């Protein structure tokens, strides 16, 4: 469902993107080319700051927002998801938040008030809150990284972790093409 927010903003969705009909996109959202947004994803840009303003939620090209993901923002803060990035099933991305390019965020992970550098891998059920992850780092499953964490000591993402991320991107790119082709049959 594509709908306006109370401020009157409507999502802007590239023609080449695929948005599942069960997903909800509300408000000041920009979805770039070849993005996959899966079933029951909820992306809401509807809260305003103290001045009645809000930043957009931006999903970069060739990224995928999988089933049940929630993307929202506190008080109209910006959320940016970089190009070629995967946000896996049931993850929560809550702004303010910037996620770089070629990032993988695993199932049920939570990102809040953070910056995630390019090429990072955040595995399943992890929490990243109130900090900046350097490019190319690896956050293990169930790990909690916060403002007091020494992020410079995080390991680099392994070749196998990067390959897994690329496999997920390829699979979701194929889904965009397949589902876009099926849209003409309904």
C-alpha positions in Angstrom: 0.0 0.0 0.0 1.4 3.4 -1.0 0.0 6.3 0.9 0.4 9.9 2.0 1.6 10.8 5.4 -0.2 13.5 7.5 2.1 16.2 6.0 1.0 15.2 2.5 4.1 13.5 1.3 3.8 10.5 -1.1 6.5 8.0 -1.7 8.5 8.4 -5.0 9.2 5.0 -6.4 11.3 4.2 -9.5 9.5 2.4 -12.2 12.1 -0.4 -12.2 11.6 -1.1 -8.5 9.4 -3.8 -7.2 7.2 -3.2 -4.1 5.2 -6.2 -2.9 1.4 -5.4 -2.7 1.4 -6.3 1.1 4.2 -3.8 1.9 3.3 -0.4 3.3 5.1 2.7 2.2 3.9 5.9 3.8 5.2 9.5 3.4 8.5 11.1 2.3 10.2 8.0 0.8 12.5 7.8 -2.2 12.9 4.3 -3.7 15.6 4.2 -6.4 16.0 1.9 -9.5 15.9 -1.9 -9.2 15.0 -2.0 -5.5 13.1 -5.1 -4.1 10.7 -4.4 -1.2 9.3 -7.7 0.1 6.1 -8.8 1.7 4.9 -7.0 4.8 7.8 -4.5 4.9 6.8 -1.2 6.5 8.5 2.0 5.6 7.1 5.1 7.3 8.4 8.7 6.9 5.6 10.4 8.9 7.0 12.0 12.0 8.1 15.7 12.0 10.8 17.6 14.0 10.1 20.5 16.3 9.8 22.8 13.2 7.3 20.6 11.5 9.9 19.3 9.0 11.1 15.9 8.0 13.9 14.3 6.0 13.2 11.5 3.5 13.8 7.8 3.9 16.0 7.0 0.9 16.5 3.4 -0.5 19.5 3.3 -2.8 19.5 1.5 -6.2 19.8 -2.3 -6.4 19.1 -2.7 -2.7 16.6 -5.1 -1.1 14.3 -4.6 1.9 13.1 -8.1 2.7 10.0 -9.5 4.3 8.8 -7.9 7.5 11.5 -5.2 7.7 10.5 -2.0 9.5 12.1 1.3 8.5 11.0 4.4 10.5 12.6 7.6 11.9 12.3 9.6 15.1 11.2 13.2 14.8 11.7 13.4 11.0 15.4 12.4 11.0 16.9 11.1 7.8 17.3 7.4 7.0 19.6 6.5 4.0 20.1 3.0 2.7 23.0 2.8 0.3 23.2 1.1 -3.1 23.5 -2.7 -3.3 22.5 -3.2 0.3 20.5 -6.0 1.8 18.2 -5.6 4.8 17.2 -9.1 5.8 13.9 -10.4 7.1 12.3 -8.7 10.2 15.2 -6.2 10.7 14.4 -2.8 12.1 16.2 0.3 10.8 15.2 3.3 13.0 16.5 6.8 12.2 18.5 8.7 12.4 20.5 6.2 10.5 22.8 5.9 7.5 23.6 2.5 6.0 26.4 2.5 3.4 26.7 0.7 0.1 27.1 -3.1 -0.2 26.1 -3.6 3.5 24.4 -6.8 4.7 22.1 -6.6 7.7 21.0 -10.0 9.0 17.6 -11.3 10.2 16.0 -9.5 13.2 18.9 -7.1 13.6 18.2 -3.5 14.9 20.0 -0.4 13.7 19.3 2.9 15.6 20.9 6.3 15.6 24.0 5.0 13.8 26.1 5.1 10.7 27.2 1.8 9.1 30.1 2.1 6.7 30.3 0.6 3.2 30.8 -3.1 3.0 29.9 -3.9 6.6 28.3 -7.2 7.5 25.9 -7.1 10.5 24.8 -10.7 11.2 21.5 -12.0 12.6 19.9 -10.6 15.8 22.6 -8.0 16.3 22.0 -4.5 17.6 23.9 -1.4 16.5 22.9 1.7 18.5 24.4 5.1 18.9 27.7 4.6 17.1 29.6 4.5 13.8 30.8 1.3 12.2 33.9 1.6 10.1 33.8 0.4 6.5 34.2 -3.3 6.0 33.7 -4.4 9.5 31.9 -7.5 10.8 29.4 -7.7 13.6 28.7 -11.2 14.8 25.2 -12.6 15.4 23.6 -11.5 18.7 26.3 -8.9 19.3 25.4 -5.5 20.7 27.5 -2.5 19.6 26.8 0.8 21.2 28.3 4.2 22.0 30.7 2.7 24.6 32.0 0.0 22.1 35.4 0.2 20.6 34.3 -0.2 17.0 37.9 0.1 15.7 38.5 -3.4 17.2 35.7 -5.0 15.2 37.0 -7.6 12.8 36.9 -7.1 9.1 34.2 -8.9 7.1 35.6 -12.2 5.7 35.6 -13.1 2.0 32.9 -15.7 2.7 30.7 -13.1 4.5 31.1 -10.7 1.5 30.4 -13.5 -1.0 27.2 -14.4 1.0 26.1 -10.7 0.8 26.7 -10.7 -3.0 24.7 -13.9 -3.4 21.8 -12.3 -1.5 22.0 -9.3 -3.8 22.0 -11.4 -6.9 19.0 -13.4 -5.7 17.0 -10.3 -5.0 17.9 -8.7 -8.3 16.5 -11.7 -10.0 13.3 -11.4 -7.9 12.9 -7.8 -9.0 13.1 -8.9 -12.7 10.8 -11.9 -12.1 8.1 -10.0 -10.1 8.2 -7.0 -12.5 7.5 -9.4 -15.4 4.6 -11.0 -13.5 3.0 -7.7 -12.8 1.8 -7.6 -16.4 -0.1 -10.9 -15.9 -2.4 -9.7 -13.1 
